[in-house]
Amino acid sequence: MHYVELVEAGLNNFKRREGHEPLPPGRGQALVRMRAASLNFIDLAVAQGIYPGISYPLIPVADGAGEVVAVGPEVINVSTGDRVALHPKVLWHAGRASALQARTMRGVDRPGSLVELATVDAATLVKAPDHLSWEAIATLPITATTAWNALATGEIGPGSTVALLGTGGVSIFALQLAKARGGRVIITSSSDEKLERARALGADETVNYSTNPDWETAILKLTGGVGADLVLDTVGASSFARSLAAVRQGGVVYTVGFVTGSKLEVDLMPLIVKAVRVVGNNTGSVANLAEAVAAIAAHRIEPVVDHVFKLGELSDAYSALAAGGHLGKLAIRLDW
Ligand SMILES: NC(=O)c1ccc[n+]([C@@H]2O[C@H](COP(=O)([O-])OP(=O)(O)OC[C@H]3O[C@@H](n4cnc5c(N)ncnc54)[C@H](OP(=O)(O)O)[C@@H]3O)[C@@H](O)[C@H]2O)c1
């Protein structure tokens, strides 16, 4: 059985390995033939050695998709032949998480997706909609779950306005799911070409944050001075104060990202005066993923896969994520 190891921190430190065939799945377990993986910012942080508490070597990449090839006794949610997404938070099935449930994650402190055959707890598998490719299924776990949880927390529906920062994986899923929920979407980007693509995906309004660094003012203008009901902050230190300015009275700033760092000095006054709900998030549960997948199936949403890399191009895939030229997701096809 083949797998890939990240032997130590560094984007050129992936080594292909061969190991023993896995044992038949035990009680409650499934054996999954992995077909595709997709990259998230956390995979980059793990590979760059900037994510806390990592021990190398490890099998990298949190998100993945595959086909169930065997199930153990007492598995009731999946069968042989099912196409599934593997949820990376392997201990967090539903409800509020304990610190351990929130922290434990495939590709971080559990074996990740760059493996030919994965033995997993069947309860962490979610059946994929028929219309999706392997690569598209692999984009779902972290990104669709996070985007869905943001929209659910902001109670986004007809009449709501969502502000999305940048055109990365989380923002683009949030755009697609917000439109499915009937919301109005304002999205920012450093690139007019990406904003054009976002419009084609249904964005109602676009703001270029490079040519218009005071993007929060643009959002206020586009909402008649009121502000967005939900600002999904995927950017972090450089955007948080502006997100507080862009959200409406009593609205939600849903903070998930640290692309520009995580340390900042904040003026509490806008937060207090506007009674803003600042909600932190750490992905979500298997049940949250299942909700997002149900919406994706019902609305036949096509995840945006910007590029599919081969296994031999892993360093290129990680470098592409770091460079940020993509819109939506970067995927890896697992052809051994
Ligand atoms: N906590 C959670 O639950 C959770 C879950 C998923 C992701 N995340 C985090 O959320 C963040 C985004 O994840 P992702 O997967 O969407 O990342 P991504 O695909 O790499 O997208 C990041 C995007 O952010 C935009 N950006 C970069 N620098 C910016 C700046 N200075 N100002 C405004 N926008 C900027 C860029 O958009 P343009 O190219 O359009 O300019 C870029 O494409 C990461 O920090 C990730 O770790 C957290």
The ligand as an SDF file (V2000), in Angstrom:
LIG
                    3D

 48 52  0  0  0  0  0  0  0  0999 V2000
  -11.3740   28.1960   11.4530 N   0  0  0  0  0  0  0  0  0  0  0  0
  -11.9930   27.5300   10.5120 C   0  0  0  0  0  0  0  0  0  0  0  0
  -13.0320   26.9370   10.7110 O   0  0  0  0  0  0  0  0  0  0  0  0
  -11.3920   27.5620    9.1510 C   0  0  0  0  0  0  0  0  0  0  0  0
  -11.8190   26.6960    8.1590 C   0  0  0  0  0  0  0  0  0  0  0  0
  -11.3020   26.8420    6.8780 C   0  0  0  0  0  0  0  0  0  0  0  0
  -10.3380   27.8120    6.6390 C   0  0  0  0  0  0  0  0  0  0  0  0
   -9.9140   28.5880    7.6630 N   0  0  0  0  0  0  0  0  0  0  0  0
   -8.9250   29.6470    7.4590 C   0  0  0  0  0  0  0  0  0  0  0  0
   -9.5240   30.6480    6.6430 O   0  0  0  0  0  0  0  0  0  0  0  0
   -8.5130   31.2570    5.8470 C   0  0  0  0  0  0  0  0  0  0  0  0
   -8.9190   31.1890    4.3880 C   0  0  0  0  0  0  0  0  0  0  0  0
   -8.9580   29.8320    3.9950 O   0  0  0  0  0  0  0  0  0  0  0  0
   -9.1190   29.4490    2.4710 P   0  0  0  0  0  0  0  0  0  0  0  0
   -9.0630   27.9600    2.4020 O   0  0  0  0  0  0  0  0  0  0  0  0
  -10.2940   30.1290    1.8780 O   0  0  0  0  0  0  0  0  0  0  0  0
   -7.7460   30.0840    1.9090 O   0  0  0  0  0  0  0  0  0  0  0  0
   -7.3010   30.3740    0.4420 P   0  0  0  0  0  0  0  0  0  0  0  0
   -8.0310   29.5010   -0.5280 O   0  0  0  0  0  0  0  0  0  0  0  0
   -5.8220   30.3240    0.4600 O   0  0  0  0  0  0  0  0  0  0  0  0
   -7.7870   31.8670    0.1680 O   0  0  0  0  0  0  0  0  0  0  0  0
   -7.2340   32.9780    0.7900 C   0  0  0  0  0  0  0  0  0  0  0  0
   -7.6930   34.2390    0.0320 C   0  0  0  0  0  0  0  0  0  0  0  0
   -7.6180   35.3380    0.9120 O   0  0  0  0  0  0  0  0  0  0  0  0
   -7.4830   36.5080    0.1410 C   0  0  0  0  0  0  0  0  0  0  0  0
   -6.4570   37.3500    0.7640 N   0  0  0  0  0  0  0  0  0  0  0  0
   -5.1510   37.1020    0.9260 C   0  0  0  0  0  0  0  0  0  0  0  0
   -4.5440   38.1420    1.5050 N   0  0  0  0  0  0  0  0  0  0  0  0
   -5.4840   39.0770    1.7040 C   0  0  0  0  0  0  0  0  0  0  0  0
   -5.4900   40.4000    2.2310 C   0  0  0  0  0  0  0  0  0  0  0  0
   -4.3720   40.9770    2.6860 N   0  0  0  0  0  0  0  0  0  0  0  0
   -6.6760   41.0620    2.2860 N   0  0  0  0  0  0  0  0  0  0  0  0
   -7.8000   40.4890    1.8270 C   0  0  0  0  0  0  0  0  0  0  0  0
   -7.8510   39.2380    1.3080 N   0  0  0  0  0  0  0  0  0  0  0  0
   -6.7130   38.5630    1.2360 C   0  0  0  0  0  0  0  0  0  0  0  0
   -7.0490   36.1190   -1.2570 C   0  0  0  0  0  0  0  0  0  0  0  0
   -8.1400   36.3910   -2.1410 O   0  0  0  0  0  0  0  0  0  0  0  0
   -7.9040   37.0890   -3.5850 P   0  0  0  0  0  0  0  0  0  0  0  0
   -6.8920   36.2320   -4.2830 O   0  0  0  0  0  0  0  0  0  0  0  0
   -9.2410   37.0720   -4.2220 O   0  0  0  0  0  0  0  0  0  0  0  0
   -7.3900   38.4800   -3.3410 O   0  0  0  0  0  0  0  0  0  0  0  0
   -6.8070   34.6200   -1.1210 C   0  0  0  0  0  0  0  0  0  0  0  0
   -7.1040   33.9040   -2.2670 O   0  0  0  0  0  0  0  0  0  0  0  0
   -7.2100   30.5400    6.2110 C   0  0  0  0  0  0  0  0  0  0  0  0
   -6.5400   31.2700    7.2120 O   0  0  0  0  0  0  0  0  0  0  0  0
   -7.6760   29.2110    6.7610 C   0  0  0  0  0  0  0  0  0  0  0  0
   -6.7600   28.6260    7.6490 O   0  0  0  0  0  0  0  0  0  0  0  0
  -10.4110   28.4710    8.9060 C   0  0  0  0  0  0  0  0  0  0  0  0
  1  2  1  0
  2  3  2  0
  2  4  1  0
  4  5  1  0
  4 48  2  0
  5  6  2  0
  6  7  1  0
  7  8  2  0
  8  9  1  0
  8 48  1  0
  9 10  1  0
  9 46  1  0
 10 11  1  0
 11 12  1  0
 11 44  1  0
 12 13  1  0
 13 14  1  0
 14 15  2  0
 14 16  1  0
 14 17  1  0
 17 18  1  0
 18 19  2  0
 18 20  1  0
 18 21  1  0
 21 22  1  0
 22 23  1  0
 23 24  1  0
 23 42  1  0
 24 25  1  0
 25 26  1  0
 25 36  1  0
 26 27  1  0
 26 35  1  0
 27 28  2  0
 28 29  1  0
 29 30  1  0
 29 35  2  0
 30 31  1  0
 30 32  2  0
 32 33  1  0
 33 34  2  0
 34 35  1  0
 36 37  1  0
 36 42  1  0
 37 38  1  0
 38 39  2  0
 38 40  1  0
 38 41  1  0
 42 43  1  0
 44 45  1  0
 44 46  1  0
 46 47  1  0
M  CHG  2   8   1  16  -1
M  END
$$$$
